[in-house]
Amino acid sequence: MVFKMNHKASILLLFLGSVNLTMCAAQPAAQQSMAVQTISSFPIPSNVTFAERPISLERYDMRERYDREQMSIAYSQSSSLLILKRANRYFPIIEPLLKKNGIPDDFKYLAVVESNLDTRAKSPVGAVGLWQLMPKTAQELGLEVNDEVDERYHIEKATVAACKYLKIGYIKYKDWATVAASYNGGMGRISTEKSQQQVGDFFDMLLTAETSRYVFKILAMKQFMEKPQYYGYVMQHDDFYPTISSSTETVSGSVEDWATWALQHDITYFQLKDFNIWLRDRKLSNPSKKEYQIEIPKKSDLIFNSSNFKVHNPAWLGQK
């Protein structure tokens, strides 16, 4: 920005500058030195695992692709800290559903990469929720998506829908890393490129920059979340977000005004929408009389209580 300056202002700035220089000159040399924070790289492992498959990182491109994502996660401090805090609340929900549906536990890191575990996440192209499902894909997987109800925001239902997609991918590719890549790039694109490039492994394929980086983001995120202290992240018990208990109320008809409904159930409209993000309007028409389970948060859990929750993964605690 360019500023116009009058003569008096110019003289004042020159005076202040000379005073500053004089003060600096009067300070001891030790005090004039600037404290510079050390910026460190991190050793690159020779191999990692994904869904129990050992993946070697010894090839130069594999090593460098992994390192790029490792550095990005380690030095995106605010995002990475939020991920750890949120994981304490959402991993206990996601993990049992992955197991129940026959999906390797490592796919919880795919949800992390997709949304940073932000339940309200929405991409520029319209994918939403923890699993960033597109409207058409979500509907094909059995979710309701309209102006009043969008089950892509429903953590449990969206997780089950994502599991369906991943299972279809595994039937097709018989390799979980390739399945993970197809979640980003689409099965059609992955299958076409696999055939045209005449390769059998995702790691040997030339893909778009986003899809090429995608699996390495998951691999690096897994390493980071398994031992954040290694990357300098120091977390204490009270830093994490607790799971909040709730009861459910069945709604099988229309609701003219959710704010009124909330007050009748001794919660605020904000709390209703915060625990039922998939309710997207102020009302519910429900002409088919479908049953919906509405979560009502437990009053006592709404006040943070350090002794009322435990850290889901003890490995997240402690110092480097």
C-alpha positions as CSV (number, residue, x, y, z in Angstrom):
1,M,0.0,0.0,0.0
2,V,1.3,3.5,-0.9
3,F,0.7,6.3,1.6
4,K,1.0,10.1,0.9
5,M,3.0,11.8,3.6
6,N,3.2,15.5,4.5
7,H,6.4,17.3,5.5
8,K,5.7,17.2,9.3
9,A,5.0,13.5,9.2
10,S,8.3,12.9,7.3
11,I,10.3,14.7,10.0
12,L,8.5,12.8,12.8
13,L,9.3,9.4,11.1
14,L,13.0,10.4,10.7
15,F,13.2,11.4,14.3
16,L,11.6,8.2,15.5
17,G,13.9,6.2,13.3
18,S,17.0,8.0,14.7
19,V,15.8,7.3,18.3
20,N,15.3,3.7,17.5
21,L,18.8,3.4,15.9
22,T,20.3,5.1,18.9
23,M,18.6,2.8,21.4
24,C,19.7,-0.3,19.3
25,A,23.3,0.9,19.3
26,A,23.2,1.4,23.1
27,Q,22.1,-2.2,23.7
28,P,24.6,-4.9,24.4
29,A,25.4,-7.1,21.4
30,A,23.9,-10.1,23.2
31,Q,20.5,-8.3,23.5
32,Q,20.6,-7.3,19.8
33,S,20.8,-10.9,18.6
34,M,17.5,-12.4,17.3
35,A,16.2,-15.6,18.7
36,V,15.5,-17.9,15.8
37,Q,13.3,-21.0,16.2
38,T,14.9,-24.2,14.9
39,I,13.0,-25.7,12.0
40,S,13.6,-29.4,11.7
41,S,12.9,-32.1,9.1
42,F,11.9,-35.5,10.2
43,P,13.5,-38.9,9.4
44,I,11.6,-40.7,6.6
45,P,10.8,-44.3,7.6
46,S,12.0,-47.1,5.2
47,N,8.5,-48.6,5.3
48,V,5.0,-48.1,6.6
49,T,1.9,-50.2,6.7
50,F,-1.6,-49.7,5.5
51,A,-4.4,-52.2,6.2
52,E,-1.7,-54.6,7.2
53,R,0.1,-54.3,3.9
54,P,3.8,-53.4,4.3
55,I,4.7,-50.5,1.9
56,S,8.3,-49.8,1.2
57,L,9.4,-46.1,1.0
58,E,12.9,-46.9,-0.2
59,R,12.2,-46.0,-3.9
60,Y,13.1,-42.3,-4.4
61,D,9.7,-41.1,-5.5
62,M,7.9,-43.0,-2.7
63,R,10.2,-41.6,-0.1
64,E,9.8,-38.0,-1.4
65,R,6.0,-38.2,-1.8
66,Y,5.6,-39.4,1.7
67,D,8.0,-36.8,3.0
68,R,6.0,-34.0,1.4
69,E,2.8,-35.0,3.3
70,Q,4.7,-35.7,6.6
71,M,6.1,-32.2,6.5
72,S,2.7,-30.7,5.6
73,I,1.0,-32.4,8.5
74,A,3.7,-31.7,11.1
75,Y,3.9,-28.0,10.3
76,S,0.2,-27.3,9.9
77,Q,0.0,-27.0,13.7
78,S,-3.5,-25.6,14.2
79,S,-5.2,-28.1,11.9
80,S,-3.2,-31.0,13.2
81,L,-3.9,-30.1,16.9
82,L,-7.7,-29.8,16.1
83,I,-7.6,-33.2,14.4
84,L,-6.1,-34.8,17.5
85,K,-8.7,-33.1,19.8
86,R,-11.6,-34.1,17.5
87,A,-10.4,-37.7,17.1
88,N,-11.1,-38.3,20.8
89,R,-14.8,-37.7,20.1
90,Y,-15.2,-39.3,16.7
91,F,-12.9,-42.2,16.5
92,P,-14.9,-44.1,19.2
93,I,-17.9,-43.8,16.8
94,I,-16.1,-44.6,13.5
95,E,-13.8,-47.5,14.6
96,P,-16.6,-50.0,15.6
97,L,-18.5,-49.3,12.4
98,L,-15.5,-49.9,10.3
99,K,-14.9,-53.2,12.1
100,K,-18.5,-54.2,11.9
101,N,-18.5,-53.7,8.1
102,G,-15.3,-55.5,7.5
103,I,-13.2,-52.4,6.6
104,P,-9.6,-52.1,7.9
105,D,-9.2,-49.7,10.9
106,D,-6.7,-47.6,9.0
107,F,-9.5,-46.2,6.9
108,K,-10.4,-43.9,9.8
109,Y,-7.4,-41.9,8.6
110,L,-9.1,-41.5,5.2
111,A,-11.9,-39.7,7.0
112,V,-9.3,-37.5,8.7
113,V,-7.7,-36.6,5.4
114,E,-11.1,-35.9,3.8
115,S,-12.5,-33.6,6.4
116,N,-10.0,-32.9,9.2
117,L,-12.8,-34.6,11.3
118,D,-14.9,-31.4,10.8
119,T,-18.5,-32.7,10.8
120,R,-19.6,-29.6,8.9
121,A,-16.9,-29.8,6.3
122,K,-18.1,-28.9,2.8
123,S,-15.9,-28.9,-0.4
124,P,-16.2,-26.4,-3.2
125,V,-17.7,-29.1,-5.4
126,G,-20.4,-30.0,-2.9
127,A,-19.1,-33.0,-1.0
128,V,-20.0,-32.8,2.7
129,G,-19.5,-34.4,6.1
130,L,-16.7,-36.4,7.7
131,W,-16.5,-38.7,4.6
132,Q,-17.1,-35.9,2.0
133,L,-19.7,-37.7,0.0
134,M,-21.1,-36.2,-3.1
135,P,-25.0,-36.0,-3.4
136,K,-25.4,-38.6,-6.1
137,T,-23.0,-41.1,-4.6
138,A,-24.6,-40.7,-1.2
139,Q,-28.0,-41.4,-2.6
140,E,-26.7,-44.5,-4.5
141,L,-25.3,-45.7,-1.2
142,G,-28.7,-45.4,0.5
143,L,-28.5,-42.0,2.2
144,E,-31.3,-39.4,2.1
145,V,-30.2,-36.1,0.6
146,N,-32.6,-33.2,0.2
147,D,-33.2,-29.6,1.4
148,E,-34.6,-30.8,4.8
149,V,-32.5,-33.9,5.5
150,D,-29.0,-34.6,4.4
151,E,-27.7,-37.8,5.9
152,R,-24.2,-37.2,4.6
153,Y,-23.8,-35.2,7.8
154,H,-25.0,-38.1,9.9
155,I,-21.8,-39.6,11.3
156,E,-23.0,-43.2,11.8
157,K,-25.0,-43.4,8.5
158,A,-22.4,-41.7,6.4
159,T,-19.7,-44.0,7.9
160,V,-21.8,-47.1,6.9
161,A,-22.3,-45.6,3.4
162,A,-18.6,-45.0,3.0
163,C,-18.0,-48.7,4.1
164,K,-20.3,-49.8,1.3
165,Y,-18.3,-47.9,-1.3
166,L,-15.0,-49.2,0.1
167,K,-16.2,-52.8,0.0
168,I,-17.2,-52.5,-3.6
169,G,-13.8,-51.1,-4.3
170,Y,-12.1,-54.0,-2.6
171,I,-14.1,-56.6,-4.6
172,K,-12.9,-54.8,-7.7
173,Y,-9.2,-54.2,-6.9
174,K,-8.3,-56.7,-4.1
175,D,-5.9,-54.0,-2.7
176,W,-6.9,-51.5,0.0
177,A,-4.4,-48.8,-1.1
178,T,-5.9,-48.8,-4.6
179,V,-9.4,-48.7,-3.0
180,A,-8.3,-45.6,-1.0
181,A,-7.1,-44.0,-4.2
182,S,-10.4,-44.7,-5.9
183,Y,-12.2,-42.9,-3.1
184,N,-10.5,-39.8,-4.3
185,G,-10.1,-40.4,-8.0
186,G,-13.2,-42.5,-8.7
187,M,-13.2,-46.2,-9.6
188,G,-13.8,-45.4,-13.3
189,R,-10.6,-43.2,-13.5
190,I,-8.5,-45.6,-11.5
191,S,-9.6,-48.6,-13.6
192,T,-9.0,-46.8,-16.9
193,E,-5.5,-45.6,-15.9
194,K,-4.6,-49.0,-14.5
195,S,-5.5,-50.6,-17.8
196,Q,-3.9,-48.0,-20.1
197,Q,-0.7,-47.7,-18.1
198,Q,-0.5,-51.5,-17.8
199,V,0.4,-51.6,-14.1
200,G,-1.1,-53.5,-11.2
201,D,-0.2,-51.3,-8.2
202,F,-1.5,-47.8,-7.4
203,F,2.0,-46.7,-6.4
204,D,3.2,-47.3,-10.0
205,M,0.5,-45.2,-11.6
206,L,0.7,-41.7,-13.0
207,L,-2.5,-39.9,-11.8
208,T,-3.7,-36.4,-11.1
209,A,-1.6,-34.5,-8.5
210,E,-4.5,-34.7,-6.0
211,T,-5.0,-38.5,-6.3
212,S,-1.3,-39.2,-6.5
213,R,-0.8,-37.4,-3.2
214,Y,-4.0,-38.8,-1.5
215,V,-2.8,-42.2,-0.3
216,F,0.5,-40.7,0.9
217,K,-1.5,-38.2,3.0
218,I,-3.3,-41.1,4.6
219,L,0.0,-42.9,5.3
220,A,1.6,-39.8,6.8
221,M,-1.6,-39.0,8.8
222,K,-1.6,-42.5,10.3
223,Q,2.1,-42.1,11.4
224,F,1.4,-38.7,12.9
225,M,-1.7,-39.8,14.8
226,E,-0.1,-42.9,16.2
227,K,2.7,-40.9,17.8
228,P,2.2,-37.1,17.7
229,Q,4.9,-36.6,20.3
230,Y,7.5,-37.7,17.7
231,Y,6.5,-34.5,15.8
232,G,6.7,-32.3,18.8
233,Y,3.0,-32.3,19.7
234,V,2.5,-32.2,23.4
235,M,-1.1,-33.1,24.5
236,Q,-2.6,-33.3,28.0
237,H,-5.8,-34.9,29.1
238,D,-7.9,-31.8,29.2
239,D,-6.9,-30.7,25.7
240,F,-9.1,-33.3,24.1
241,Y,-12.8,-33.0,23.2
242,P,-15.0,-35.4,25.2
243,T,-17.7,-37.6,23.8
244,I,-21.1,-36.3,24.8
245,S,-23.8,-38.8,25.7
246,S,-27.3,-38.5,24.3
247,S,-30.7,-40.1,24.2
248,T,-32.9,-40.4,21.2
249,E,-36.4,-39.3,20.4
250,T,-38.3,-40.8,17.5
251,V,-40.0,-38.5,15.1
252,S,-42.3,-40.1,12.5
253,G,-44.4,-37.2,11.4
254,S,-43.9,-33.6,10.3
255,V,-42.3,-30.9,12.4
256,E,-43.5,-27.4,11.7
257,D,-40.7,-25.6,13.6
258,W,-37.6,-27.3,15.0
259,A,-37.0,-24.4,17.4
260,T,-40.3,-25.0,19.1
261,W,-39.7,-28.8,19.1
262,A,-36.3,-28.2,20.7
263,L,-37.7,-26.1,23.5
264,Q,-40.4,-28.7,24.2
265,H,-37.6,-31.2,24.7
266,D,-35.6,-29.0,27.1
267,I,-32.8,-28.1,24.7
268,T,-32.0,-25.1,22.5
269,Y,-32.4,-24.9,18.8
270,F,-28.6,-24.6,18.6
271,Q,-28.1,-27.8,20.6
272,L,-30.7,-29.6,18.4
273,K,-28.8,-28.6,15.3
274,D,-25.4,-29.2,16.8
275,F,-26.2,-32.8,17.7
276,N,-28.3,-33.4,14.5
277,I,-26.4,-31.6,11.8
278,W,-28.2,-33.7,9.2
279,L,-31.4,-31.7,9.9
280,R,-30.9,-28.9,7.3
281,D,-34.0,-26.9,7.5
282,R,-36.2,-25.2,10.2
283,K,-38.9,-27.7,9.6
284,L,-39.5,-31.3,8.5
285,S,-42.3,-32.1,6.0
286,N,-41.9,-36.0,6.1
287,P,-44.8,-36.8,3.8
288,S,-43.8,-40.5,3.9
289,K,-44.0,-40.7,7.7
290,K,-40.4,-41.9,7.8
291,E,-39.0,-42.5,11.3
292,Y,-36.0,-40.3,12.4
293,Q,-34.0,-40.7,15.5
294,I,-33.3,-37.3,17.0
295,E,-30.4,-37.0,19.4
296,I,-31.0,-35.2,22.7
297,P,-27.7,-34.4,24.5
298,K,-27.3,-35.3,28.1
299,K,-27.5,-32.1,30.2
300,S,-24.7,-33.0,32.5
301,D,-22.3,-33.7,29.6
302,L,-22.8,-30.2,28.2
303,I,-20.5,-28.8,30.9
304,F,-16.9,-29.7,30.5
305,N,-15.8,-32.1,33.2
306,S,-12.3,-33.3,33.2
307,S,-13.0,-36.4,35.3
308,N,-16.0,-37.4,33.1
309,F,-14.0,-38.7,30.1
310,K,-10.9,-40.5,29.1
311,V,-8.5,-40.1,26.3
312,H,-9.4,-42.6,23.6
313,N,-5.8,-43.4,22.7
314,P,-3.3,-43.1,25.6
315,A,-0.5,-42.8,23.0
316,W,-1.7,-39.3,22.2
317,L,-0.7,-38.2,25.7
318,G,2.7,-37.1,26.9
319,Q,5.8,-35.4,25.7
320,K,8.3,-36.0,22.9
